[in-house]
C-alpha cells in the first residue's frame, strides 16, 4: 500500500517530469493559445495541499479515537474488573432480570441502545453502550461504583 506521502512524492515527480519536458500545451477549443493543463503548477500545489490536509485530518481522527478509548478504558475497565472480571462475554441473572456482557448491563437496556445482545459486541463497543446507558439511567444501574 502506498502512503499519502508516497503519493505526494509521485505527484511532485510527475510535476517535475511534466514541467521538465517543456511540452507545449495543446490548443484550446476556443482557439486561444493554451488549454487547461491538469499538471499546471497551481493545480499540483493545490493537490499536494489537499493531501497534506487529509493527512492532518487522519492524525486528528487518530488522536480523538485514542482519547476516547483512554477515557472509556479508564472508566469502564474498573467497572468490568468489579462486575465480571476477565469475562467480557458473561451472562446471568440479576435481581430484576438478566444481564449480558462484561459490564453487567441489563439485557433490555443494552438492546434498547445497541439493538442487539452485548455478547455480539467487542469490549470497546460494550463500553460505548455503557456510556449511553450511564446517561439514560445513571450510576445506580451498576452494583459496582462507576467513576
C-alpha positions as CSV (number, residue, x, y, z in Angstrom):
1,X,0.0,0.0,0.0
2,X,1.3,3.5,-0.9
3,X,1.1,6.1,1.8
4,X,-0.3,9.6,1.2
5,X,3.3,10.9,1.5
6,X,4.3,8.4,-1.3
7,X,1.6,9.9,-3.5
8,X,2.8,13.4,-2.8
9,X,6.3,12.3,-3.9
10,X,4.9,10.7,-7.0
11,X,2.8,13.8,-7.8
12,X,5.9,16.1,-7.4
13,X,7.9,13.7,-9.5
14,X,5.2,13.8,-12.2
15,X,5.1,17.5,-12.0
16,X,8.9,17.8,-12.3
17,X,8.9,15.4,-15.3
18,X,6.0,17.3,-17.0
19,X,7.5,20.7,-16.4
20,X,11.0,19.5,-17.2
21,X,9.9,18.2,-20.6
22,X,8.6,21.6,-21.6
23,X,5.8,20.1,-23.5
24,X,3.7,22.7,-25.3
25,X,0.1,22.8,-24.2
26,X,-2.5,21.8,-26.8
27,X,-4.5,24.5,-28.4
28,X,-7.7,25.2,-26.6
29,X,-11.1,24.6,-28.1
30,X,-11.9,28.3,-28.1
31,X,-8.8,28.9,-30.3
32,X,-6.7,30.6,-27.6
33,X,-3.0,29.6,-27.3
34,X,-3.4,27.3,-24.3
35,X,-5.7,24.7,-22.9
36,X,-6.1,23.9,-19.2
37,X,-3.3,21.7,-18.0
38,X,-4.1,19.4,-15.2
39,X,-0.5,19.3,-14.2
40,X,-0.1,23.1,-14.0
41,X,2.0,24.1,-11.0
42,X,-1.0,25.7,-9.3
43,X,-3.1,22.6,-9.7
44,X,-0.3,20.4,-8.4
45,X,0.3,22.5,-5.4
46,X,-3.4,22.5,-4.6
47,X,-3.5,18.8,-5.0
48,X,-0.5,18.4,-2.7
49,X,-2.0,20.8,-0.2
50,X,-5.2,18.7,-0.2
51,X,-3.2,15.5,0.5
52,X,-1.5,17.3,3.4
53,X,-4.8,18.4,4.8
54,X,-6.2,14.8,4.5
55,X,-3.1,13.6,6.4
56,X,-3.7,16.2,9.2
57,X,-7.4,15.1,9.4
58,X,-6.3,11.5,9.7
59,X,-3.8,12.3,12.5
60,X,-6.5,14.3,14.3
61,X,-9.0,11.5,13.9
62,X,-6.5,9.0,15.4
63,X,-5.8,11.3,18.3
64,X,-9.5,11.8,19.1
65,X,-10.1,8.0,18.8
66,X,-7.2,7.3,21.2
67,X,-8.5,9.9,23.7
68,X,-12.0,8.2,23.5
69,X,-10.5,4.8,24.1
70,X,-8.4,6.0,27.0
71,X,-11.4,7.6,28.6
72,X,-13.6,4.5,28.2
73,X,-11.0,2.1,29.5
74,X,-10.2,4.4,32.5
75,X,-13.9,4.5,33.5
76,X,-15.3,1.1,32.4
77,X,-12.2,-1.0,32.9
78,X,-12.7,-0.6,36.7
79,X,-16.4,-1.4,36.4
80,X,-15.6,-4.5,34.4
81,X,-13.0,-5.6,37.0
82,X,-15.6,-5.4,39.6
83,X,-18.7,-6.7,37.7
84,X,-17.3,-9.5,35.6
85,X,-13.5,-9.7,36.0
86,X,-11.8,-11.1,32.9
87,X,-15.0,-12.1,31.1
88,X,-16.4,-9.6,28.5
89,X,-19.0,-12.2,27.4
90,X,-20.6,-13.1,30.7
91,X,-24.4,-13.6,31.0
92,X,-26.6,-14.4,34.0
93,X,-29.5,-13.5,36.2
94,X,-29.8,-10.3,38.2
95,X,-32.3,-9.3,40.9
96,X,-34.6,-7.7,38.2
97,X,-33.9,-9.9,35.1
98,X,-30.9,-10.8,33.2
99,X,-27.5,-9.2,32.2
100,X,-25.1,-9.8,29.4
101,X,-21.6,-8.6,28.7
102,X,-18.6,-7.6,30.7
103,X,-20.2,-4.6,32.4
104,X,-23.3,-6.3,33.8
105,X,-25.8,-4.2,31.8
106,X,-29.4,-5.4,31.9
107,X,-30.3,-7.1,28.6
108,X,-33.3,-4.9,27.9
109,X,-31.3,-1.7,28.5
110,X,-28.4,-2.9,26.3
111,X,-30.7,-4.0,23.5
112,X,-32.6,-0.7,23.6
113,X,-29.3,1.1,22.9
114,X,-27.4,-1.2,20.6
115,X,-30.3,-3.1,19.0
116,X,-28.7,-6.5,19.8
117,X,-27.0,-8.5,22.5
118,X,-23.9,-7.4,24.3
119,X,-22.5,-10.8,23.5
120,X,-22.1,-9.7,19.9
121,X,-20.1,-6.6,20.7
122,X,-16.4,-6.1,21.4
123,X,-15.3,-4.8,24.8
124,X,-14.9,-1.3,23.3
125,X,-18.4,-1.3,21.9
126,X,-19.8,-2.5,25.2
127,X,-18.0,0.5,26.8
128,X,-19.6,2.8,24.3
129,X,-23.0,1.4,25.0
130,X,-22.3,1.7,28.7
131,X,-21.6,5.5,28.3
132,X,-25.0,5.9,26.7
133,X,-26.7,3.7,29.4
134,X,-25.0,5.9,32.1
135,X,-26.6,9.0,30.6
136,X,-30.0,7.3,30.5
137,X,-30.2,5.6,33.9
138,X,-27.4,6.9,36.0
139,X,-24.8,5.2,38.1
140,X,-27.3,3.2,40.1
141,X,-27.7,0.7,37.3
142,X,-24.5,-1.0,38.4
143,X,-23.7,-2.8,41.6
144,X,-20.1,-1.7,41.4
145,X,-19.1,2.0,41.6
146,X,-18.9,3.9,38.3
147,X,-16.3,6.6,38.3
